[in-house]
Amino acid sequence: MSRIRIIPLIAVWMVVAFQPVQTEALQGRTVTATGEAALANLTAEETQRLALKRARINAIEEVCGVSLQAETFIKNNVLESDFIHSVSYGRIISEDILRWDVLVYQKSKRSPPQISYRVKIKATVKKEGGEPDPFFLVDCKLNKKIYRSGDEMIIRLKTTKPSYVTVLNFSADGNVVLLYPNRIRRNNYLEALKEYQIPSPADRSDVLKLRVSTLPGHRKDTEFIKVIATRKPLPLLDGLVLQGQYGIMDSVKLAVSEIARLISAIPLKDRTERTVFYEVVSAD
């Protein structure tokens, strides 16, 4: 992440060991889709991420026949995050990149050429049926919107119905951190309309704190917290081999794919989600 550091500081790694989904209902439909983005006001890496996001949206739209929105945060023309929010329609449960192409467009010899990236993917999409429960909501608040390196993060949660809450941090360095539940607090059951704090006041004074910082050499990073509330436990910890208190998923692609497999098995009426963005700026 632009990093959330755990105090005491312990290096943590995770081996993903989810059991493969075998039921016919979760196999989904496999399609090919393309996405394209122009290299304008973005770095090459950011443009590639935007093209890939568009390909993923196109794949879901082809299977589900609906128009989607993505959780995309753009600040100062820079793409910061591209996790697709498709809870009401469908999810990509597996994905392969087939090819990348670099395209050059030029209206005339007097106009500068425009460079674009195009990606073609093969994706398996799980279409979701049913309707979400409009009265089942989760609220997430952070103690700050903009943090300075070294600041402590505190997360406050509240749900409208009794539920089990999973908290993920999508970080600026391409990692996904499972913040809650964790080895210290495996019980993630929340009572309705009661505010909970992560880490709890007792944990903050006795066990750990969450400290944020920018990535090495960065002046500013943007990240987000993803909260998923479900009526039944979402067994993310059960399939993971963890060291330390928290689990770091080294690949966003792998993490999102595996999380999507589990979430897709939960009816829409039995889950709800919330995303909160924040910035971390250098203390210098």
N, C-alpha and C positions, 0 to 999 in steps of 0.2 A: 504494500500500500504506500502511498506517500507515507509512511509506515505508522501503524498503530503499534507501539511497543508495549509489552506487558511487563509490569514491575512486580516481582523481580524479573529481570530480563532473562528469558530462556529461549534458545533456538528451538523452533518447532517446525516439524515437517509432517506430511501426511501421505500415506499411500492409499489411493482410491481402490476400494475392493468391494464395490457394490455387486450384488448378485444380478445377473442379466435378467431383464424383463422378458418373460416367456409367454405371457398370456396374449391371445389373439387381439384382445381389445386394445393393447398398448403397442402393437406392432406398427400401426400407422401406415401411411402411404408414402412411397418414395417418388420424388420428382426431381427434375433438374431445373435450375433457375440461374439467372444472371443478375449482376448488379454492377453499376458503373458510377464513378465519381471523378470529378475534374480536379486536377492538381492546382488549386487556386486558393491562396491564403491558408493552405494546410501543408504539413510535411508529407513526404511520400508515405510514411507509416500511417498517418492519420487518414489520408485519402484512401489507402487500402482498407482500413477498418470501416470507413464509410461505405465503400463499394460492397464489402462483405455484409454489412448490416442490411443494405438494400436488397442484396440477393436473398438473405434470410427472410425478409419481409415478403418478397415476391414468392418464395417457396410456400410460405404459410398461406398467403392469399390465394395461390393456385389451388391448394387443397381445401381451404375453408370457404373460399368465395366471398370474403369480406375484406373491408379496408381496415388495416391495422395502424396502431400508433407504436412508436418505439420510445423507450426511455433514453433519449439522446440529449445530452447536455452540451450546448455550444456556447462558449464565452469568448469574446474577442475573436470570433471566427475560427476558433480551435475546437475540434471535436474532442470531448473529454470522456464520453462514455457511450456505449452502444448496445446495452443489454436490452433485448427485445421484450417488451411487456405485452404478452398475448394471452393473459389469463382467461379472457372471455371467448377466445376463438380457437387457438391451437398452439402447439409447441413443437419445436424441432427437437427430436430425441436422438438423432444421429446425423452426422454431416461429414462429407468428404469434399475437399477442394479439387476440382478436376483440372482447371487451368487458369492462369493469369495472362492477360494481354495488356500491352501498352498501346494506346491509341493516340494519334496526333491529328487534330483538326486545325484547318487554316482556311478562313474565308477567302482570303486573297493574299497575294505576295506582299501587300502593304500592311496586312494585319499580322500580329504575332501569333505563332501557333499555340494551340491549347492542348495540353497533355492530359489524358484521362487513363485511369486504371479500370479494367473490366475483369470481373471474376465470374467463373462458372462453377456452381456447386451441385452436388447430389445430396439431397436432404430427405430424411424420413420425418414426416410431420404427423403428429397425433392430433386429430381433430377432437375438440371437446364439445360435448353436448350439455344440455341443461342450461339453467340460468343461475347466476350468482344470487346469494341472499342479500338484498339491499339493506338489511338490518344487521348484517354481520360485517363489522368494520374494525380496523386496527389503526390506532394513532401512534405515531412515533415522533418524538421531539428530541433534538440534541441540545446540549447546554450552550452551544455556540453555532453560528453559521460559518464563521471564519475563525480558524485556529492559527495560532503561531506555533512554530515548531517547539515542542516540549510541553504544550498545553495538554491538560487532561480532558478526555472525552467522557461524557456521561450521557447515557441513552435512557429515555423515559418512554415507557410503553403503556398503552391502555387498550383493551378490547371491549366491544359492546356485548360479547357473549363469552362464556367460558371457553377457553381454547388453549392449544399448545403453540408456543411461539418460537420460530426459528429466526435468528438474526445473522445476516451475512454482511460482510464488508467487501465491496468490490473496489480494489485499490488501484492506484495510478501505475503500479509496476506490473500489472497483469495478474495479480494474485487475487484469490477469493478466500477470505478468512471466515470460518464459522465461529462467530463470537458467542452464540448462545443457542442451544445448550452447550456445555463444555464439561471437561472432566471434573471441575470443581462443583458445578451446578448442572447436574444431569436432568433434574426435574424442571421442565420448562412450562408447567401448567400455570395459567393465569386465570384468576377469577374475573368475572365480568365487572367492568366499570371501576376497577381498582388499579391505581397507578403503580407500576413497578419500575425499578431503577436497575440498570446494568452498567457497571458492576453495582451491586447493592451497597448501601452505606457500610455495612459490616465488612464486606469484602474489600472495599476501598481502604478502610482503616486497618485491616488485618492481613489481607492476602495479596491483593493486586490492584493496580490502576491501569487504565488505558491511556497511553501517551501517544500523541500524533507527531509526525515530523514529515518534512518534505523529503523527496528522494534525493540522493547525493547529486549535487550540482544543479538542482532545481530551485527556482525562486518561488514557485507556486505550483500546487497540484490540486486537482479536483477529484473527489471520490464520492461514493454513495453507500448508504446503508440500506439494505433490502430486508424488510420484515415480512415474514409469511406466517399467518395465523391459520391454524387448522383445528377442526373439531377433534381429530384424533392425532396421536403423535406422528410426526414426520421423522422416520428413523435414520437421520443422517449420521448420527454417532455410531449406530449399530454396525454399519458397513465399513467403518474407517479404522485404520490402525494409526493411532495418534501418539505423539510424544509431546510432553508438556501439556498445558491446559487447553490450548486452542489448536485448531487444525488449519493449515494453510494449503489450499488447493492451487498447485503451481500453474495450472493452465485454465484460463477463463473458459476456453472452448470445452474442455473436459468437464469442468465444474458445472457449467450451465447445462450441458447435455445430461449429466447424471442427475442433477437436481430436477431437471424437467421430467425425467423418467418417473421419479417418485411423485412429483406434484401432479402429473397427468393422471395418476391413478386415483386422485382424490376428486370427488364430484365438485363442480363449481360452487354449489350451495354450501359446501363444507369447508371452504377456504376463502381467505381474503389477503390482500397484499398492500404494502405501502413502501415507497421509496423516498429517501431524504438525501439530498446532495449537500456537500460541504466542501470548503476550501481549506487548504493548509498553506500558509505562507512562511517564508524563511524568517527566522528571528533576527537575522543580520540587518 
